[in-house]
Amino acid sequence: MQAIIYARVSSREQEQEGYSIPAQLKLLRDYASKNGFEIVREFIDIETAKAAGRTAFGEMVDFIEKPKNCQAILVEKTDRLYRNFRDAVTLEDLGAEIHFVKENQIISKNSKSQDKLVHGINLVLSRNYIENLREEVIKGMREKAEQGIYPGRAPFGYRNNRLTRTIEIHPENSNIVKRIFELYATAKYSLATLRKQIRIEFGKLLACSYLHTILLNSAYIGEFEWAGVKYQGSHERFISPQLFETVQAVMHGHHKGKYSKHDIAFRGMMTCAYDDSTVTTELKKGKYVYYRCSGYHGKCDLPRFREEQISEKLGGVLKAIQIPDDVLARISNSLEHDQERMQKDAEAKRERLSQRLEAIRNRMSQAYADKLDGKIAEDFWQRQMSQWQAEEQQAKQSIEALMQPNTDRVLNAQRTLELANVAYSLYLTRKPAEQAELLKKVLLNCSIDAVSVTPTYRKPFDMIFERAKRKEWSGREDLNLRPPGPEPGALPG
């Protein structure tokens, strides 16, 4: 009788300690010898994969599918063979006869229903085991993170210390990381030219996407993020916070640098619509600026654009928020009327609050007199005084809030509308660097594909864009830009 052996360990560490795989193979080979099996293949997985698709498991399935190959599988126990229901269904469909040696159970398509029931229970328990193990691992990693210990594989420039279970500075690679940060902070390198320079200086060929990851990694300044939470690490840092911030500014286009003597106007303002990578720049022949996908997630379909093409495309972003002159005039008049109305409302509310404040103080004075005369008890006096003092403080704060002028809010709203109205015409008369500064006042970011640009506007330009797109200038024309009224609190009038 022919059979195959399948063995698996749950981590590479177990394999390195040298006890799990050898122990499984010895057990299964002895079982084969005692039961008259001829072992034709052995499949070994050394992974922590919860999902189907483990390397050796997949090879074993392919081997069983071939005609005239054996159909008997020898395995230690259920949780060594499969860790999810998909693996179980795959082997069941193949009609394999499975010998679970430690569990003293044989499962095949001809097995009794009782045996299949027990096997199903073992499968559920195995599933529960891996889920519980996963939860414990996550819990342990979270506890490490809360203690400031980096909970994973060390980033480039560090190395894992297996004895202390922490990370430490790598003597050679840390110097490469320092150089990467220093060069990029000058704003004279794109990721592609930085990659070439690092290869020249250190002989190390790093992918542009990997360089991008390094430059964004805050672990080098003693911080790290795990499971969406930022932690202060206990490991030693070797990049200064000042250098890191400079690099982030260059990366996101807030600090315009120069490639030779040429300004890169729109760098850091766009992302690739195909893979969400950063759109980076490169200089050709010392004067032609091209924008292209950084390739952080591999090659994509975004073509290269000349700076003139990008300028024209981004100009359409400002054109989309233009407000007709007559609409702008009506909105401005509406804001002025609102300001007058709000001032009158504020005066009326201040008068009501002042009357309320005076009434509270009169009650406090009268109650104090009643206390001295023995008409009310001390504990009642204390309770009432606490309540009246809280009401007094709230009334005073509300009156102070109403004293604050709203003129600045109205002016800001008017300036925003005026900027939306003239932004495109201003854009057409500016140089690329000035055009970029104008765009930054209006945009949060921009996604670009081969044909079009999809902007994400800052507030309130997003509302202006929606109105302009639908040409909804009638009705409430203030676009929610009218300044909010004062909030005097919840006191009764």
C-alpha positions in Angstrom: 0.0 0.0 0.0 1.4 3.4 -1.0 1.0 6.5 1.2 2.3 10.0 1.6 3.3 11.8 4.8 2.4 15.3 5.7 4.0 17.2 8.5 3.7 20.8 9.6 5.0 23.2 12.3 3.3 26.4 13.3 6.4 28.6 13.1 9.9 28.7 11.8 11.1 29.1 15.4 9.8 25.6 16.2 11.8 24.2 13.2 15.0 26.0 14.3 14.7 24.5 17.8 14.6 21.1 16.0 12.0 19.1 17.8 8.6 19.3 16.0 9.2 18.1 12.4 11.6 15.3 13.3 9.3 14.0 16.0 6.3 14.0 13.5 8.3 12.2 10.8 9.5 9.5 13.2 6.0 8.9 14.4 4.6 8.7 10.9 7.3 6.5 9.5 7.0 4.0 12.4 3.2 3.9 11.8 3.8 3.3 8.0 6.3 0.5 8.8 3.9 -1.3 11.3 0.9 -1.0 9.0 2.6 -2.1 5.7 2.6 1.3 3.9 5.2 2.3 1.3 6.0 6.0 1.7 6.2 7.5 -1.8 6.4 11.2 -0.8 6.9 13.4 2.2 5.4 17.0 2.3 6.6 19.4 5.0 5.2 22.9 5.7 7.0 25.3 8.0 4.6 28.2 8.1 2.1 30.1 10.2 -0.6 30.3 7.5 -4.1 30.2 8.9 -5.6 30.3 5.4 -5.4 27.6 2.7 -2.6 27.8 0.2 0.4 26.6 2.2 3.2 25.6 -0.2 3.7 21.9 0.7 -0.1 21.4 1.2 -0.8 22.7 -2.3 1.9 20.4 -3.7 0.4 17.5 -1.9 -3.1 18.3 -3.3 -1.6 18.4 -6.8 0.2 15.1 -6.3 -3.0 13.4 -5.1 -5.0 14.7 -8.1 -2.7 13.0 -10.6 -4.0 9.6 -11.9 -2.8 6.4 -10.3 -1.2 8.3 -7.3 -1.8 7.0 -3.9 -4.8 8.1 -1.9 -3.6 7.6 1.7 -2.3 10.5 3.8 -0.5 9.9 7.1 -0.6 12.9 9.4 0.0 13.3 13.2 -3.3 14.9 14.1 -6.1 17.1 12.8 -4.6 20.5 13.5 -1.4 19.5 11.7 -3.2 18.8 8.4 -5.6 21.7 8.1 -6.4 24.8 10.0 -9.6 25.9 8.2 -12.6 24.3 6.7 -11.6 24.9 3.1 -8.6 22.5 3.4 -10.9 19.8 4.8 -13.4 20.2 1.9 -10.5 20.1 -0.6 -9.3 16.7 0.7 -12.8 15.3 1.1 -13.5 16.1 -2.6 -10.4 14.3 -3.6 -11.6 11.2 -1.8 -8.3 10.8 0.1 -8.0 8.3 3.0 -6.5 10.1 5.9 -4.8 8.4 8.9 -4.7 10.6 12.0 -2.0 8.6 13.9 -2.1 10.2 17.3 -5.9 10.4 17.3 -6.1 6.7 16.2 -8.7 7.6 13.5 -9.0 6.9 9.8 -11.3 9.0 7.7 -12.4 8.3 4.1 -15.6 8.6 2.0 -16.6 5.2 3.3 -16.2 6.0 7.0 -19.1 5.5 9.4 -21.2 8.5 10.3 -20.1 8.3 13.9 -16.4 8.5 12.8 -17.2 11.5 10.6 -19.0 13.2 13.4 -16.0 12.8 15.7 -13.7 14.0 12.9 -16.0 17.1 12.4 -15.8 17.9 16.1 -12.0 17.6 16.0 -12.0 20.0 13.0 -14.1 22.5 14.9 -11.8 22.2 17.9 -8.8 22.7 15.7 -10.4 25.8 14.2 -11.2 27.1 17.7 -7.6 26.4 18.7 -6.1 28.5 15.9 -8.5 31.3 16.5 -7.7 31.3 20.2 -4.0 31.2 19.4 -4.4 34.1 17.0 -6.1 36.1 19.7 -3.4 35.3 22.2 -0.7 36.3 19.7 -2.4 39.6 19.0 -2.9 40.2 22.8 0.8 39.5 23.4 1.9 41.8 20.6 -0.4 44.5 21.9 1.1 44.1 25.4 4.6 44.4 23.9 3.6 47.5 22.0 2.1 49.1 25.1 5.5 48.4 26.8 7.2 50.3 24.0 8.7 47.1 22.5 8.5 46.9 18.7 6.1 44.0 18.0 7.3 42.5 14.8 10.1 42.1 12.3 12.6 44.9 12.6 12.5 47.6 9.9 15.5 48.1 7.7 18.3 49.7 9.8 17.4 47.6 12.8 17.7 43.9 13.6 15.7 41.6 16.0 17.5 40.5 19.2 16.2 37.1 19.9 17.5 37.0 23.4 15.8 40.3 24.6 12.9 40.1 22.2 13.5 43.7 21.1 15.1 45.4 18.2 18.5 47.0 18.1 20.4 49.2 15.6 22.0 47.3 12.7 25.6 48.7 12.5 25.8 48.7 8.6 22.2 49.1 7.5 21.5 52.0 9.9 24.2 54.0 8.1 22.4 53.4 4.8 19.1 54.6 6.3 20.8 57.8 7.7 22.1 58.5 4.2 18.7 57.9 2.6 17.1 60.5 4.9 20.0 63.0 4.5 19.9 62.9 0.8 16.1 63.1 0.4 15.9 66.0 2.9 17.9 68.1 0.5 14.8 68.0 -1.9 17.2 67.3 -4.8 16.3 63.7 -5.3 13.4 61.8 -6.6 12.9 58.2 -5.4 14.5 57.0 -8.6 17.6 59.2 -8.4 17.9 58.4 -4.7 17.9 54.7 -5.5 20.7 55.2 -8.0 22.8 57.2 -5.5 22.4 54.7 -2.7 23.5 51.9 -5.1 26.6 54.0 -6.0 27.6 54.8 -2.4 26.7 51.4 -0.7 26.3 48.9 -3.6 22.7 48.3 -2.2 19.9 48.1 -4.7 16.6 49.1 -3.0 13.3 49.3 -4.8 11.7 52.8 -5.0 8.7 51.5 -3.1 10.9 50.2 -0.3 12.7 53.6 -0.1 9.2 55.2 0.1 8.4 52.9 3.1 11.7 53.7 4.8 11.2 57.5 4.5 7.7 57.2 6.0 8.6 54.9 8.9 8.5 56.7 12.2 10.3 53.8 14.0 13.6 55.6 13.2 12.6 58.4 15.6 11.6 56.1 18.3 7.9 55.7 17.5 5.9 53.0 15.8 2.3 52.2 14.9 0.6 48.9 15.5 -3.0 47.9 14.9 -3.8 51.6 14.1 -2.4 52.9 17.4 0.8 55.0 17.7 3.2 54.0 20.5 6.4 55.5 21.9 9.1 52.9 21.5 11.7 51.9 23.9 14.3 51.1 21.2 17.2 53.5 20.4 16.6 56.0 17.6 19.2 57.1 15.1 17.2 59.7 13.0 16.5 63.0 14.6 12.9 64.2 14.7 13.9 67.4 12.9 15.4 65.4 10.0 12.3 63.2 9.9 10.0 66.2 9.7 12.0 67.7 6.9 11.8 64.6 4.9 8.0 64.4 5.5 7.6 68.0 4.3 9.6 67.2 1.1 7.6 64.0 0.6 4.3 65.8 0.8 5.4 68.8 -1.2 5.3 71.4 1.7 9.0 72.2 1.2 9.7 72.8 -2.4 13.2 71.8 -3.3 15.1 72.0 -6.6 16.3 69.4 -9.0 19.4 71.2 -10.2 18.0 74.7 -10.8 14.5 73.8 -11.7 11.5 74.2 -9.4 9.2 71.2 -9.1 5.9 72.9 -8.7 3.3 70.2 -8.2 5.3 67.5 -6.4 3.5 65.8 -3.5 0.1 67.1 -4.6 -1.2 64.0 -6.4 -1.7 60.3 -6.0 -2.1 57.6 -8.7 -5.7 56.7 -9.3 -4.7 53.1 -10.3 -2.9 52.0 -7.1 -3.0 55.0 -4.7 0.8 55.4 -4.9 2.4 58.9 -4.7 2.9 60.7 -8.0 6.6 61.6 -8.1 8.7 63.7 -10.5 11.9 63.3 -12.5 13.9 65.9 -14.5 15.1 65.1 -18.0 17.9 66.9 -19.8 18.1 69.4 -16.9 14.9 71.3 -17.8 12.0 69.0 -18.6 9.9 67.9 -15.6 7.8 64.7 -15.8 5.3 63.4 -13.4 4.7 59.7 -13.0 3.6 57.0 -10.6 6.2 56.2 -7.9 5.5 52.5 -8.4 5.1 51.9 -4.7 2.7 49.0 -5.5 4.4 47.9 -8.7 3.9 49.0 -12.3 0.6 50.6 -13.2 -1.1 52.2 -16.3 -0.5 55.8 -15.4 1.4 57.5 -18.2 4.1 60.2 -17.7 2.9 63.8 -17.9 4.8 67.0 -18.7 4.5 69.8 -16.1 2.6 71.8 -18.7 0.0 69.0 -19.0 -0.3 68.7 -15.2 -0.8 72.5 -14.9 -3.6 72.4 -17.4 -5.3 69.5 -15.7 -5.1 71.0 -12.3 -6.4 74.3 -13.6 -9.7 72.6 -14.2 -10.0 71.9 -10.5 -10.2 75.6 -9.8 -12.5 76.3 -12.7 -15.0 73.8 -11.2 -15.6 76.0 -8.2 -16.2 79.3 -10.0 -19.3 81.2 -8.7 -21.2 83.5 -11.1 -20.8 87.2 -10.3 -24.5 87.8 -9.7 -24.7 84.8 -7.3 -21.6 86.1 -5.4 -23.2 89.5 -5.0 -26.5 87.9 -3.6 -24.5 85.8 -1.2 -22.5 88.7 0.1 -25.7 90.7 0.6 -27.2 87.8 2.5 -24.1 87.6 4.7 -24.4 91.3 5.6 -28.1 90.9 6.4 -27.3 87.9 8.5 -24.7 89.8 10.4 -27.1 92.6 11.2 -29.8 90.1 12.3 -27.3 88.2 14.5 -26.2 91.4 16.2 -29.8 92.2 17.1 -30.4 88.7 18.3 -27.2 88.8 20.4 -28.3 92.0 22.1 -31.7 90.6 23.0 -30.1 87.4 24.4 -27.6 89.4 26.4 -30.5 91.4 28.0 -32.4 88.3 28.9 -29.3 86.7 30.4 -28.4 89.8 32.4 -31.9 89.7 33.9 -31.5 86.0 34.6 -28.1 86.7 36.3 -29.6 89.4 38.5 -32.5 87.1 39.6 -30.0 84.4 40.6 -27.9 86.8 42.6 -31.0 88.1 44.4 -32.0 84.6 45.3 -28.5 83.9 46.7 -28.7 87.1 48.8 -32.2 86.3 50.2 -31.2 82.7 51.0 -28.2 83.9 52.9 -30.3 86.2 54.9 -32.8 83.3 55.7 -29.8 81.1 56.7 -28.6 83.8 59.2 -32.2 84.1 60.6 -32.4 80.3 61.0 -35.2 79.9 58.5 -33.4 77.3 56.4 -31.0 74.5 57.4 -27.3 74.5 56.7 -27.3 71.4 54.4 -30.2 72.9 52.4 -28.3 76.2 52.1 -25.2 74.3 50.9 -27.1 72.4 48.2 -28.9 75.4 46.9 -25.8 77.6 46.8 -23.9 75.0 44.8 -26.7 75.0 42.2 -27.0 78.8 42.1 -23.3 79.3 41.8 -23.2 76.9 38.8 -26.1 78.8 37.1 -24.4 82.1 37.8 -21.1 80.9 36.2 -23.0 79.6 33.2 -24.9 82.8 32.7 -21.7 84.9 32.9 -19.9 82.7 30.4 -22.8 82.9 28.0 -22.9 86.7 28.2 -19.1 86.8 27.6 -19.6 84.6 24.5 -22.3 86.9 23.2 -19.9 89.8 23.5 -17.5 88.3 21.0 -17.9 90.0 17.6 -18.7 87.9 14.5 -17.2 90.2 12.0 -14.2 88.1 11.4 -16.3 85.1 10.6 -18.3 87.0 8.0 -15.1 88.4 6.4 -13.6 84.9 6.2 -16.7 83.6 4.5 -16.7 86.5 2.0 -13.0 86.0 1.3 -13.6 82.3 0.7 -16.3 83.0 -1.8 -14.3 85.7 -3.5 -11.3 83.3 -3.8 -13.5 80.6 -5.4 -14.8 83.2 -7.8 -11.4 84.4 -9.1 -9.2 81.4 -8.4 -9.2 80.1 -11.9 -8.5 83.5 -13.5 -5.6 84.1 -11.1 -4.3 80.6 -11.8 -4.0 81.3 -15.5 -1.7 84.3 -14.9 0.6 82.6 -12.4 3.8 80.6 -12.8 3.7 76.9 -11.9 5.1 77.4 -8.3 2.5 80.1 -7.6 -0.2 78.0 -9.2 0.7 75.2 -6.7 0.4 77.5 -3.7 -3.0 78.6 -4.9 -4.1 75.0 -5.3 -3.0 74.1 -1.8 -5.4 76.7 -0.4 -8.3 74.9 -2.1 -7.3 71.2 -2.2 -6.6 68.4 0.3 -5.3 66.0 -2.4 -5.8 65.0 -5.9 -6.1 61.6 -7.7 -5.0 61.4 -11.4 -5.4 58.7 -14.1 -4.6 58.7 -17.7 -7.5 61.0 -18.6 -8.8 63.0 -15.7 -8.1 64.5 -12.3 -10.3 63.8 -9.3 -9.9 66.4 -6.6 -10.7 66.3 -2.8 -11.5 69.9 -1.8 -10.9 71.5 1.5 -14.0 72.7 3.4 -16.0 74.7 2.4 -14.8 74.5 -1.2 -16.2 71.0 -1.4 -19.7 72.4 -0.8 -19.1 75.1 -3.4 -18.0 72.5 -5.9 -21.1 70.4 -5.3 -23.3 73.5 -5.9 -21.4 74.5 -8.9 -21.6 71.0 -10.4 -25.4 70.9 -10.0 -25.8 74.6 -10.7 -27.8 74.9 -7.5 -27.4 78.6 -6.8 -31.0 79.3 -5.9 -32.7 78.9 -2.5 -30.2 79.0 0.3 -27.3 80.6 -1.5 -25.0 80.9 1.5 -23.6 77.4 1.0 -23.7 76.9 4.8 -21.0 79.6 4.9 -23.0 82.1 7.0 -21.3 82.5 10.4 -22.8 80.4 13.2 -24.8 82.2 15.9 -23.6 82.4 19.4 -24.5 79.7 21.9 -25.5 81.2 25.2 -26.1 77.9 26.8 -29.1 76.1 28.0 -30.4 78.7 30.4 -34.1 79.6 30.2 -34.8 83.1 28.9 
